[in-house]
Amino acid sequence: MKKKLTRLDVLGLVIGSVIGWGSFTLPGKQFLPISGVINTTIGLIIGGILVIIIQNSYHIMLENNKGEGGEFTYTYNNLGEKHGFIVAWSLSLCYLSMIPLNASAYVLLFKVIFGDKLSFLYMYQVAGYKVYFSDVILMSLVILIFAYVNIKGLKVSSKVQNIMSGLLVIIVFVLLVLMIKKADTSIFLQNYVFNYEFSFKQILSVIAIVPFLFVGFDVIPQVSNELKFSVKKATSIAILSIIVGVFIYASLNIIAGISFSPLEAKQSEWAVAESIINILGYLGFLFMLIALWAAITGGINGFMIASSKLIASLGAYEIINQKFYKKNKKDAYPNAIIFVSAISLVAPFVGREVILYIVDMASLLAAIAYLYVGYISNKKAKTRKSKIFSKISVLISTMFILLLILPYSPSQLSKNSFIFLIIWVGLGILLYVTNVKKGKNKKI
């Protein structure tokens, strides 16, 4: 296989996967109303440090796992088929859910620009969300376009990713500087600084969703065979991407907080956008839309790459049909990409609220993968320092899981998310028992 990805390509790929639609909506919907500015920023920084510690285990994985498939192949080769399948089944939903989530953001983006004129042919309601045929068509078209881009090969899709990620970081930085310079910061200081109270509960509510916020950093293991540089440099890029991710999440939260109190942010339709319009006018809003477009485009593209690589590796290990491991002339896996796209195309028909319930599970499922990587890396670690970090990684992953499932936790999954989790686990058991365990796809 030709080594196609430069350091810039991988940096763009990871940043684009880490930062998606959620970075623009969480400030108003969750961060400001629950944790304010300072506790949110503390939570993001602590969460970023925790993920960087977990990244140490991923560094060991990259050194010891040369095949595609990342966490799946690492677990499969060291703990066997059953555990490998658990990791693959967990990650597959993480990756797959992010594609329609960001595709649905295209619908919201178009509605912001054109209003409700583009919503026509009402079909039905799911969990209170109205599904329009026009929305289904738009989401499906977006997914199909990125399927085409990825079938054309990693070289093409990585160039798209570089442009999107570069635009995103530059625009958010410029918007933050201009907002601070032009706004009356006395309101912001009154709301979030002068009356600040440290709250461990508020900080925990941010830390608990960190696996979801930063799940994009583990795109690197999925493309490890195509890196033009060393594992050490790949780890440095992952850490830099996490730091950039913390900066962008925190910056967008500050931007929203400049105009709104916690209560006003919760009542706002879109706190980040309205805050920018208030201070910088519609020209600033236009640039924010470009940044948002870059974020959701990067998210779709990054997770299309990651999920197709994961599906292809399942084919290579004969967990599923080997046809998914078949490559085209561009070294892409067209069957895997088509499969990922086909699954993603179901999502537009169930509505955005259902997609969000499924995405909420992503933190838990990602934490399970982190736990396995930390456990295996502890055995593989060659230095005392690496062993200590791997052990801490296991503890951190366990903490993430407990925060999301324990009763009375500030970040416990919603009832609907638990229902979808049970369904997904049930489907996984059924697939494993009827297909994988019986070896239906195994060579005789």
C-alpha positions in Angstrom: 0.0 0.0 0.0 1.3 3.5 -0.9 1.8 5.8 2.0 -0.5 8.7 1.2 -1.1 10.8 4.3 1.2 13.6 5.4 1.2 15.1 8.9 -1.0 18.0 7.6 -3.4 15.5 6.2 -3.8 13.6 9.4 -4.0 16.8 11.5 -6.9 17.9 9.2 -8.5 14.5 9.4 -8.5 14.4 13.2 -9.5 18.0 13.8 -12.4 17.6 11.3 -13.5 14.4 13.1 -13.3 15.9 16.6 -15.1 19.1 15.8 -18.6 18.7 14.4 -22.1 20.2 14.7 -22.1 19.7 18.5 -19.5 22.3 19.0 -21.9 25.0 17.7 -25.0 23.8 19.6 -23.7 22.5 22.9 -22.9 26.0 24.3 -26.5 27.0 24.3 -28.1 23.7 24.9 -25.8 22.3 27.6 -22.6 24.0 28.5 -23.8 27.5 29.5 -27.1 26.5 31.2 -25.5 23.7 33.2 -21.8 24.6 33.7 -21.4 28.2 32.7 -18.1 29.3 31.1 -15.4 28.6 33.7 -16.6 25.2 34.9 -17.1 24.2 31.3 -13.6 25.3 30.4 -12.2 23.4 33.4 -14.2 20.3 32.4 -12.9 20.5 28.8 -9.3 21.0 29.9 -9.5 18.1 32.4 -11.3 16.0 29.8 -8.6 16.8 27.2 -5.8 15.8 29.6 -7.6 12.5 30.3 -7.9 11.8 26.6 -4.2 12.6 26.1 -3.4 10.1 28.9 -5.6 7.6 27.0 -3.7 8.5 23.8 -0.5 7.0 25.5 -2.2 3.6 25.3 -3.1 4.3 21.7 0.6 5.1 21.0 1.5 1.7 22.3 -1.2 0.2 20.1 0.2 1.9 17.0 3.6 0.5 17.8 2.3 -3.0 18.2 -0.6 -3.2 15.7 0.4 -2.7 12.1 -2.9 -3.7 10.4 -5.9 -1.6 9.7 -8.9 -1.7 12.0 -7.3 0.1 14.9 -8.9 -0.9 18.3 -10.7 -3.9 16.7 -7.6 -5.6 15.3 -5.6 -4.8 18.4 -8.2 -6.4 20.6 -8.8 -9.3 18.2 -5.1 -10.2 17.9 -4.5 -10.0 21.7 -7.8 -11.1 23.3 -9.5 -13.1 20.7 -12.6 -13.0 18.4 -15.3 -12.3 21.1 -13.6 -9.3 22.6 -12.6 -8.1 19.2 -16.2 -8.2 18.1 -17.3 -6.2 21.2 -14.9 -3.4 20.4 -15.9 -3.4 16.7 -19.6 -3.4 17.4 -19.1 -0.5 19.9 -17.0 1.6 17.5 -19.2 0.9 14.5 -22.1 2.7 16.1 -19.9 5.5 17.3 -18.6 6.2 13.8 -21.8 5.4 11.9 -24.0 7.7 14.1 -21.7 10.7 13.5 -22.3 10.6 9.7 -26.1 11.2 9.8 -25.7 13.5 12.8 -23.6 15.9 10.8 -25.6 15.3 7.6 -28.7 16.4 9.5 -26.9 19.5 10.4 -26.9 20.4 6.7 -30.7 20.5 7.0 -30.5 22.9 9.9 -27.8 25.0 8.2 -30.0 25.4 5.1 -33.0 26.3 7.3 -31.0 29.0 9.0 -30.0 30.5 5.6 -33.3 30.0 3.7 -35.9 29.6 6.5 -38.6 27.0 6.3 -39.0 27.4 2.5 -36.9 24.3 1.9 -39.1 22.2 4.2 -41.9 20.7 2.1 -43.8 17.4 1.8 -44.4 16.7 5.5 -44.3 12.9 6.2 -44.6 12.2 9.9 -43.3 12.9 13.4 -40.7 10.9 15.4 -40.1 11.8 19.0 -41.6 15.2 18.4 -39.4 15.9 15.4 -41.1 16.6 12.1 -39.7 14.6 9.2 -40.0 16.3 5.8 -39.3 14.5 2.5 -37.2 17.5 1.5 -35.0 17.0 4.6 -34.6 13.3 3.7 -33.5 14.2 0.2 -31.0 16.8 1.3 -29.4 14.5 4.0 -29.3 11.6 1.6 -27.7 13.7 -1.1 -25.0 14.9 1.3 -24.2 11.3 2.4 -24.0 10.1 -1.2 -21.7 13.0 -2.2 -19.2 12.0 0.5 -19.5 8.3 -0.4 -18.5 9.3 -3.9 -15.6 11.4 -2.6 -14.3 8.6 -0.5 -14.6 6.0 -3.3 -12.3 8.2 -5.3 -9.7 7.5 -2.7 -8.1 8.8 0.5 -5.9 11.3 -1.4 -9.0 13.2 -2.6 -11.0 13.0 0.7 -7.9 14.1 2.8 -7.5 17.2 0.6 -11.2 18.1 1.3 -10.5 17.5 5.0 -7.5 19.8 5.1 -9.5 22.7 3.6 -12.4 22.2 6.0 -10.3 21.9 9.1 -8.1 24.9 8.2 -11.2 27.1 7.6 -12.8 26.0 10.9 -9.8 26.8 13.1 -9.0 30.1 11.5 -12.5 31.4 11.5 -13.3 30.4 15.1 -10.1 32.1 16.3 -10.8 35.3 14.4 -14.4 35.4 15.6 -13.3 34.9 19.2 -10.8 37.8 19.0 -13.3 40.2 17.3 -16.1 39.3 19.8 -13.9 40.0 22.8 -12.7 43.3 21.2 -16.1 44.7 20.2 -18.4 43.4 22.9 -19.3 45.0 26.3 -17.5 42.4 28.4 -18.9 43.8 31.6 -22.1 41.7 31.0 -20.0 38.6 30.4 -17.9 39.2 33.6 -21.0 39.7 35.7 -22.7 36.5 34.4 -19.7 34.2 34.5 -16.7 35.6 36.4 -17.7 37.9 39.3 -20.4 35.4 40.6 -18.4 32.3 39.7 -18.8 29.3 42.0 -16.7 26.2 41.6 -18.9 23.1 41.1 -17.4 19.6 40.7 -20.8 18.4 39.6 -20.9 20.9 36.8 -17.4 20.0 35.7 -18.2 16.3 35.8 -21.2 16.8 33.5 -18.7 18.1 30.9 -16.1 15.4 31.5 -18.7 12.7 31.1 -19.3 13.6 27.4 -15.6 13.9 26.6 -15.4 10.5 24.9 -18.2 11.7 22.5 -16.5 15.1 22.0 -13.1 13.7 21.2 -13.9 10.3 19.7 -12.4 11.6 16.4 -8.9 11.3 17.7 -9.0 7.6 17.2 -9.4 8.0 13.5 -5.6 7.8 13.3 -5.4 4.0 14.1 -7.9 3.4 11.2 -5.5 5.0 8.7 -2.2 3.9 10.3 -1.1 1.8 7.3 -1.1 5.0 5.1 0.9 7.3 7.3 4.1 8.8 5.7 5.7 9.4 9.1 6.5 7.7 12.5 4.2 6.6 15.2 5.7 9.2 17.6 4.8 12.0 15.2 1.3 10.5 14.8 0.9 10.7 18.6 2.0 14.3 18.6 -0.6 15.1 16.0 -3.3 13.4 18.0 -2.4 15.4 21.1 -2.3 18.7 19.1 -5.7 17.8 17.7 -7.1 17.3 21.2 -5.7 20.6 22.3 -7.2 22.4 19.2 -10.5 20.6 20.0 -10.5 21.9 23.6 -9.8 25.4 22.3 -12.6 25.4 19.7 -15.2 24.0 22.1 -14.2 26.5 24.8 -14.0 29.4 22.3 -17.5 28.8 20.9 -18.9 28.6 24.5 -17.2 31.9 25.4 -18.6 33.4 22.2 -22.2 32.4 23.2 -21.6 33.6 26.8 -20.6 37.1 25.7 -24.2 37.9 24.9 -26.2 35.5 27.1 -26.7 34.6 30.7 -27.1 30.8 31.4 -30.9 31.2 31.4 -30.9 33.3 28.2 -28.7 30.8 26.4 -31.0 28.0 27.2 -34.0 29.9 25.9 -32.1 31.0 22.8 -32.8 29.1 19.6 -29.1 29.1 18.7 -26.9 31.0 21.3 -23.6 30.9 19.3 -25.2 32.3 16.2 -27.4 34.9 17.9 -24.4 36.2 20.0 -22.3 36.7 16.8 -25.2 38.5 15.1 -25.6 40.8 18.2 -21.9 41.8 18.2 -20.6 41.4 14.7 -23.7 41.5 12.6 -24.6 39.3 9.7 -21.2 39.5 8.2 -19.8 37.7 11.3 -22.7 35.3 11.1 -21.8 34.5 7.5 -18.3 33.6 8.5 -19.7 31.5 11.4 -21.8 29.6 8.8 -18.7 28.9 6.8 -17.0 27.6 9.9 -20.1 25.5 10.7 -20.2 24.2 7.2 -16.5 23.2 7.5 -17.1 21.5 10.8 -20.0 19.3 9.7 -18.4 18.6 6.3 -15.1 17.5 8.1 -17.2 15.4 10.5 -19.0 13.5 7.8 -15.8 13.0 5.7 -13.7 11.9 8.7 -16.1 9.4 10.0 -16.9 8.1 6.5 -13.2 7.3 6.3 -13.0 5.7 9.8 -16.1 3.7 9.5 -15.3 2.3 6.1 -11.9 1.3 7.2 -13.4 -0.5 10.3 -15.9 -2.3 8.2 -13.2 -3.3 5.7 -11.0 -4.7 8.5 -14.0 -6.8 9.7 -14.1 -8.2 6.2 -10.4 -8.9 6.3 -10.8 -10.9 9.5 -13.9 -12.7 8.1 -16.1 -11.4 10.9 -18.4 -10.2 8.0 -18.3 -11.1 4.3 -14.8 -10.7 2.8 -16.2 -8.6 -0.1 -16.1 -5.6 2.2 -12.3 -5.8 2.2 -12.1 -5.6 -1.6 -10.2 -2.5 -2.9 -10.5 -0.5 -6.0 -7.7 1.1 -8.0 -7.6 4.1 -5.7 -6.9 1.8 -2.6 -10.4 2.6 -1.3 -12.9 0.0 -0.1 -16.0 0.7 -2.3 -18.2 -2.0 -0.8 -17.5 -0.9 2.7 -18.2 2.7 1.8 -21.4 1.7 0.1 -22.4 -0.3 3.2 -21.7 2.6 5.6 -23.6 4.9 3.3 -26.6 2.6 3.1 -26.8 2.3 6.9 -26.4 6.1 7.2 -29.2 6.6 4.6 -31.7 5.0 7.1 -31.2 7.8 9.6 -32.9 10.6 7.6 -36.2 8.7 7.9 -36.1 8.4 11.7 -35.5 12.1 12.4 -32.9 14.1 14.2 -34.1 13.4 17.8 -33.7 9.6 17.4 -30.2 10.2 15.9 -29.3 12.3 19.0 -30.5 9.5 21.3 -28.1 7.1 19.5 -25.3 9.7 19.5 -25.6 10.0 23.3 -24.6 6.3 23.5 -21.4 7.1 21.6 -19.6 8.3 24.8 -20.3 5.0 26.5 -19.3 2.9 23.5 -16.2 4.9 22.8 -15.2 4.5 26.5 -15.5 0.7 26.1 -13.0 0.8 23.3 -10.6 3.0 25.3 -10.9 0.5 28.2 -9.8 -2.4 26.0 -6.9 -0.4 24.5 -5.7 0.6 27.9 -5.9 -3.0 29.2 -4.0 -4.5 26.3 -1.4 -1.7 26.2 -0.7 -2.3 29.9 0.5 -5.8 28.9 2.4 -4.5 25.9 4.1 -1.5 27.6 7.9 -1.8 27.7 8.6 1.0 30.2 7.4 1.6 33.8 6.0 5.0 32.8 4.0 3.6 29.9 2.6 0.9 32.2 1.5 3.5 34.7 -0.2 5.6 32.0 -1.9 2.5 30.6 -3.3 1.6 34.1 -4.5 5.2 34.6 -6.1 5.0 31.1 -8.1 1.9 32.3 -9.2 3.8 35.4 -10.2 6.9 33.3 -12.2 4.7 30.8 -14.0 3.0 33.7 -14.8 6.4 35.2 -16.3 7.5 31.9 -18.5 4.4 31.7 -19.7 4.7 35.4 -20.5 8.4 34.9 -22.8 7.5 32.0 -24.6 4.5 33.6 -24.7 4.9 37.3 -28.0 6.2 38.9 -27.9 9.8 40.2 -24.8 10.5 38.1 -25.0 14.1 36.7 -24.4 12.6 33.2 -26.4 9.4 33.2 -27.7 8.5 29.8 -31.4 9.2 29.1 -34.0 6.5 29.2 -34.4 6.6 25.4 -30.6 6.2 25.0 -30.6 3.2 27.3 -33.4 1.6 25.2 -31.4 2.1 22.0 -28.3 0.8 23.9 -30.1 -2.4 24.9 -31.4 -2.8 21.3 -27.8 -2.4 19.9 -26.4 -4.9 22.4 -29.1 -7.3 21.5 -28.4 -7.0 17.8 -24.7 -7.5 18.5 -25.4 -10.7 20.4 -27.7 -12.0 17.7 -25.1 -11.3 15.0 -22.3 -12.9 17.0 -24.2 -16.1 17.8 -25.8 -16.6 14.4 -23.0 -15.4 12.2 -19.6 -14.9 13.8 -19.5 -17.7 16.4 -20.7 -20.2 13.9 -18.1 -19.1 11.4 -20.4 -18.5 8.5 -17.9 -16.2 6.8 -14.8 -18.3 7.8 -12.7 -20.0 5.2 -13.0 -23.7 5.4 
